[in-house]
Amino acid sequence: MKVRFAVSAAVLATAVAGGMLTAAPAQAAGGVSIYRVYYNSPGTDNRSNTSLNAEWVQLYNSSTAAISLRDWKLKDRAGWTYTFSGTIGAKSYVTVHTGRGTNTAGHRYWGRAAYVWNNDGDTAYLRKASGTLVDSCAWGSTGSSRYC
């Protein structure tokens, strides 16, 4: 048995050193994460579309490939949910604004008429379509934004 184990270990070491074994799939080199949350829009919270759109969550794709966000979800602690479509480019950002607007590759709009992210503390959760938690970002009652 000791001989088999030694041979197996040697084969494994050779495979690793020679690059025959690869890491997990492409996303192992990077992925999508919550980069920043601007939870307290500047000025008075008057529910204007301008004020609503100054409240946002920014995601970053650190991988070298585009990643599909189809049916991924961005949620707060209360359960308000934004469902994604499309992709996020390699080494790119996408910002989800609370209010209304026209979606582009870099900016998505939730279309809400009320704020989502609580100024006195909340948590943003990013989940894959399967429900798997990808990332989260929490903040307290001070400041206006948080880098995650």
ZALUMDO-342212 format. One record per atom (N, C-alpha, C): z, x, y. Coordinates in steps of 0.2 Angstrom, whole numbers, plus 5000, padded with zeros to 4 digits. Layout:
% residues N
ZXY
...
This chain:
% residues 148
500050044994
500050005000
500050045006
500450105006
500450145012
499750175014
499350185008
498750215009
498250165013
498250105010
497850055013
498050035020
498650035022
498950025029
498650085033
498750145031
498450205035
497750205036
497350185031
496650175031
496450125036
496750065035
496650005040
496850025047
497350055048
497550075055
497050125058
496750175054
496250225056
495650185058
495450135053
494850095055
494850065061
495450025062
495549995068
495550035074
495850095074
495850145080
495150165081
494750175076
494050205077
493650145081
493750085078
493450025081
493550015088
494250025090
494450015097
494150075101
494250135099
494050185103
493250185104
492850165099
492150165099
491850105103
492350055105
492149995108
491849945104
491949945097
491649895093
492049835094
492649835096
493049775097
493049755104
492949695106
492849675113
493449635115
493549625121
494049585124
493849515123
494349475125
494149395125
493549385129
493249325129
492649305132
492649325140
492049315143
491849345149
492449335155
492749275154
493249265160
493849315159
493949355154
494549395153
494549445159
493949465162
493949515167
494149485174
494249415174
494449385180
494349315179
494449275185
494449205184
494649165190
494649105190
494849065196
495549055197
495749065203
496449055205
496549025212
497148995213
497248975220
497449035224
497049045230
497049095234
497549085240
497449025243
497849005249
497948935250
498448915252
498548835254
498748835261
498348795265
498548785272
498848705272
499548705271
499848635270
500048605277
500148635282
500348605288
499848615294
499348575294
498748575299
499048585306
498748625310
498948635317
499048575321
499448575326
499548515330
499948455327
499848395330
500148335328
499848305322
500148285317
499848255311
499748185313
499148175316
498848115318
498348075313
498248105308
497748085303
497048075305
496848115310
496148115312
495848155307
495148155306
494848185301
494848265302
494848285309
494948355310
495548385308
496148345309
496748365307
496848365299
496548315296
496548315289
496148375286
495648385289
495248445286
495548515288
496048515292
496348575293
496948585288
497048545284
497448545278
496948565272
497048615268
496648635263
496948685258
496548685252
496748735247
496148775246
496248845245
495648885244
495748925237
495148915233
495148945227
494749015227
494849055223
494449115223
494249135215
493649155214
493349175208
493349245208
493749285204
493849355204
493349385199
493049345195
492549365190
491849385193
491549415188
490849445190
490249385188
490549335186
490049275184
490249215188
489849165189
489949105191
490349065186
490849015188
491248985183
491148905185
490948865180
490948795181
491648765182
491648725187
492248685189
492248615187
491748595183
491648525181
492248495178
492448445181
493048405179
493748445179
493748505183
494348535184
494748495189
495448495189
495848455194
496248495198
496348475204
496848505209
497348455211
497948465209
498448405210
499048435214
499448385217
500048405220
500648375216
501248385218
501848365214
501848295213
501548255218
501548175217
501048155213
500548195211
500048175207
499348155210
499348165217
498648155220
498148205217
497548185215
497148225212
496448225215
496148295215
495448305217
495148325211
494548295209
494148315203
493548355205
493448415203
492848455205
492248435201
491648455204
491048465201
490748525203
490248545200
489848605202
490248675199
490048725202
490248795200
490548825206
490948885205
491148925210
490748995208
490449025213
490049085212
490549145211
490249195208
490549255207
490849285213
491449315213
491749345219
491749295225
491849235224
491749185229
492349145230
492349105236
492949065238
492648995238
493048945237
492848875238
493548845241
493448805247
493948775250
493948705250
494448675247
494548595247
494848565253
494548535257
494848505263
495048435261
495648405264
495848345263
495448285265
495148295271
494748245274
494048235272
493648205276
492948185274
492448245277
491948245274
491448295276
490848305270
490448345272
489848355267
489948415263
489948405256
490148465252
489548515252
489748575252
489348635251
489648675245
489248735244
489548785239
490248805241
490348815247
491048845249
491548795252
491348735253
491848685256
491748625252
492248595250
492248525246
492748485250
492648415250
492948375254
493248315250
493948305250
494248255246
494148185248
494048175255
493848115257
494448065258
495048095259
495648055260
495748035267
496147985269
496347965275
497047985277
497348015272
498048035273
498148105270
498648135272
498848205270
499048205263
498948265259
499148275252
499748325252
499648375255
500148435254
500748425259
501348425256
501948415260
502148475264
502248465270
502448515275
503148545273
503548505270
504248525268
504348555261
503748565258
503848595251
503348555246
503048585242
502548555238
502348605233
501948585228
501648635223
500848615222
500448655222
499748645221
499648665213
499348625209
499148645202
498448645201
498148695198
497448695196
497348685188
497048635186
496948625179
496248625177
496048655171
495448645168
495348575166
494748555164
494548485161
494948475155
495148525151
495548515145
496248495147
496448505153
497148495155
497548565155
497248615153
497648685153
497748705160
498348725162
498548745168
498248815169
497848825175
497548885177
497948925181
498248885187
498648925192
499048865195
499548895199
499948845203
500248885209
500348855214
500648885220
501148845223
501748865225
502248825228
502448855234
502748815239
502948835245
503548795247
503948815252
504548785255
504448745261
504948745265
504848705271
504748745278
504548815277
504448855283
503748875283
503448885289
502748905289
502248855289
501648875289
501048825289
500648835283
500648895280
500148915275
500448965270
500148975264
500449015260
499849055256
499849115255
499449155251
499749155244
499449135239
499749125232
499649195228
